[in-house]
Amino acid sequence: MALCDLTGKRILLTQADAFMGPALQQTLQRHGAEVVADTRDFLDPKAPEQLVNEVGTIDVLLLNLGVPAPSTPAALVEDDEWGLLFRHMVDPLPRFARALLPMMTERQHGKIILMGSASALRGMKRASSYSAARGAQLAWVQAVGAEVASKGVQVNAIAQNFVDNPTYFPADIQANPAFQARLQREVPLGRLVSAEEDASFAAYLCSDAANCFVGQIFPVCGGWSH
């Protein structure tokens, strides 16, 4: 079995124009997948169901949900900031589950892969709201992954940080000497994980070679967290 053979796989990729979207789309297509690349956000509670109805049958939902991370001290986090992060990154999850899991479990086949964040795995100063939303994502993946595993559906997540992408590490930040010094100080790998490396691992998780993984969180962060 080829590790990343996605021939014949129909994959729905969300926010395909942001975060890891462009790299994921290119890599999945290179491995033979038919990628349905959607660019909407999901602040509208009806948006996940509408998207699934538009797209029809899919083999994999690749949830790429990313928004710029605030750097607000915990004592200054307002309800608006907290709520916006959860509305963008957490609230869509049960809505997608309601729209997709019945058909996936009926077929005894399907995957949901979440592009999450290692900020939920290691404490970061001035990141309480963002880390909390990302942590809720990972808890959801673990719970739902355990629930649907016996029905032929695999739900897993990549928890990434220090991965090259335009949402969190644009060119001007990467060129900053202070950021380069931070990489050397905090990341054992000593560099950003490339977008292709991250996307290739996501492609593997989308493949049938990864059917044994359920409810698991895979850090992809150059050793910054485990």
C-alpha positions in Angstrom: 0.0 0.0 0.0 1.5 3.3 -1.0 1.9 5.7 1.9 0.3 8.7 0.3 -1.8 7.2 -2.6 -4.9 9.4 -2.7 -6.0 8.3 -6.1 -9.8 8.3 -6.2 -10.1 10.2 -2.9 -12.5 13.2 -2.8 -11.2 15.6 -0.2 -13.0 18.7 1.0 -10.5 21.4 2.1 -11.7 24.4 4.1 -10.2 27.9 4.0 -8.2 26.8 1.1 -6.7 30.3 0.5 -5.3 30.7 4.0 -3.2 29.1 6.7 -2.1 25.7 5.3 -4.7 25.7 2.5 -2.5 26.4 -0.6 0.2 23.9 0.4 -2.4 21.3 1.3 -4.3 21.7 -2.0 -1.1 21.4 -4.1 0.2 18.4 -2.1 -3.1 16.5 -2.1 -3.5 17.0 -5.8 0.0 15.8 -6.5 -0.8 12.6 -4.7 -3.9 12.0 -6.9 -6.8 13.4 -4.8 -9.7 15.3 -6.2 -9.7 18.4 -3.9 -12.8 20.5 -3.4 -11.2 23.8 -2.3 -13.6 26.1 -0.4 -12.6 29.5 0.9 -15.6 30.7 3.0 -15.5 31.2 6.8 -18.0 29.4 9.1 -19.2 32.2 11.3 -22.7 31.5 9.9 -24.0 28.5 11.8 -25.6 27.2 8.7 -22.4 27.3 6.6 -21.0 23.9 7.3 -24.3 22.1 6.4 -24.7 24.3 3.3 -21.1 23.4 2.2 -21.6 19.7 2.7 -24.9 19.8 0.8 -23.2 21.6 -2.1 -20.3 19.3 -2.3 -22.0 15.9 -1.8 -20.1 12.7 -1.0 -16.6 13.1 0.2 -14.0 10.7 1.6 -12.1 13.2 3.7 -12.9 16.5 5.4 -9.7 18.4 5.9 -10.5 21.1 8.4 -8.0 23.9 7.8 -9.3 26.6 10.3 -6.9 29.4 11.1 -7.2 33.0 12.2 -4.5 35.5 13.2 -3.5 34.8 16.9 -4.1 37.7 19.3 -1.2 38.5 21.7 -3.4 39.8 24.5 -2.4 39.4 28.2 -4.8 37.1 30.0 -6.1 39.9 32.3 -7.1 42.0 29.2 -8.8 39.4 27.1 -12.3 40.7 26.3 -15.4 38.6 25.6 -15.3 39.7 21.9 -11.8 38.3 21.4 -12.6 35.0 23.2 -15.9 34.5 21.4 -14.5 35.3 17.9 -11.8 32.7 18.2 -14.3 30.0 19.3 -16.7 31.0 16.6 -14.1 30.7 13.9 -12.3 27.5 15.1 -14.5 25.5 17.5 -18.2 26.1 16.8 -17.9 24.7 13.2 -16.8 21.3 14.5 -20.1 19.9 15.8 -21.9 21.5 12.8 -19.6 19.6 10.4 -20.1 16.4 12.5 -23.9 16.7 12.2 -23.6 17.2 8.4 -21.0 14.5 7.7 -20.8 11.8 10.3 -24.2 10.1 9.6 -23.2 9.5 5.9 -19.7 8.5 6.8 -20.8 6.0 9.5 -23.4 4.6 7.2 -20.8 3.9 4.6 -18.3 2.7 7.2 -15.7 4.9 5.6 -14.4 8.4 6.0 -11.9 10.7 7.7 -11.8 14.1 9.3 -8.4 15.6 9.7 -8.0 18.9 11.7 -5.1 21.3 11.1 -4.7 22.4 14.7 -2.0 24.0 16.8 0.6 22.9 19.3 -0.2 26.0 21.3 -2.7 23.8 23.0 0.1 21.5 24.1 2.6 23.9 25.6 1.9 27.1 27.5 2.6 30.3 25.6 2.5 33.8 27.2 -0.2 36.2 25.9 -2.0 33.4 24.0 -4.7 32.3 26.4 -7.7 32.9 24.2 -6.1 31.3 21.1 -4.6 28.4 23.0 -8.0 27.7 24.7 -9.8 27.5 21.3 -7.1 25.3 19.9 -7.2 23.1 23.0 -11.0 22.7 22.5 -10.4 21.6 19.0 -8.0 18.8 20.1 -10.3 17.6 22.9 -13.1 17.4 20.3 -10.9 15.3 18.0 -10.0 12.9 20.7 -13.6 12.4 21.9 -15.1 12.1 18.4 -12.3 9.9 17.2 -12.9 7.4 20.0 -16.6 7.5 19.3 -16.6 6.8 15.6 -13.6 4.5 15.3 -15.6 1.3 15.3 -17.7 2.7 12.5 -14.9 2.9 10.0 -14.3 6.6 10.5 -11.0 8.1 11.6 -10.8 11.5 13.2 -7.3 12.9 13.9 -5.4 16.2 14.2 -2.1 17.7 13.4 -1.0 20.1 16.2 1.5 22.4 14.5 3.7 25.4 15.3 6.7 26.9 13.6 5.4 25.7 10.3 6.0 27.9 7.3 2.7 29.5 6.3 1.5 33.0 5.5 -1.1 33.3 8.3 1.3 33.0 11.2 4.8 33.3 9.8 4.7 35.8 6.9 8.0 36.8 5.1 8.6 39.9 7.2 8.5 37.9 10.5 10.7 35.2 9.1 13.3 37.9 8.0 13.4 39.4 11.5 16.7 38.5 13.2 14.9 38.3 16.6 12.6 35.7 15.2 15.5 33.7 13.7 17.2 33.8 17.1 13.9 32.6 18.7 13.9 29.6 16.3 17.4 28.6 17.4 16.5 29.1 21.1 13.1 27.4 21.2 12.9 24.9 18.3 15.2 21.9 18.5 15.0 21.6 14.7 16.4 25.1 14.4 14.2 26.1 11.5 10.6 26.2 10.4 9.0 23.0 9.3 8.4 23.5 5.6 4.8 23.8 4.3 5.5 20.8 2.1 6.7 18.6 5.0 3.5 19.5 7.0 1.2 19.0 4.0 2.8 15.7 3.1 2.1 14.4 6.6 -1.5 15.6 6.3 -1.7 13.7 2.9 -0.5 10.5 4.6 -3.2 10.9 7.3 -5.8 11.3 4.5 -4.7 8.0 2.9 -5.9 4.4 3.6 -2.4 3.7 5.0 -3.3 5.7 8.1 -6.6 3.9 8.9 -5.2 2.7 12.2 -5.0 6.1 13.8 -8.1 7.3 15.7 -8.5 10.3 17.9 -4.8 11.1 17.9 -3.0 14.4 18.0 0.3 14.6 16.0 2.6 17.5 16.9 4.4 18.9 13.9 6.5 21.7 15.3 10.2 20.8 15.0 10.3 19.4 18.5 8.9 22.6 20.2 6.3 20.4 21.9 5.7 16.7 22.2 
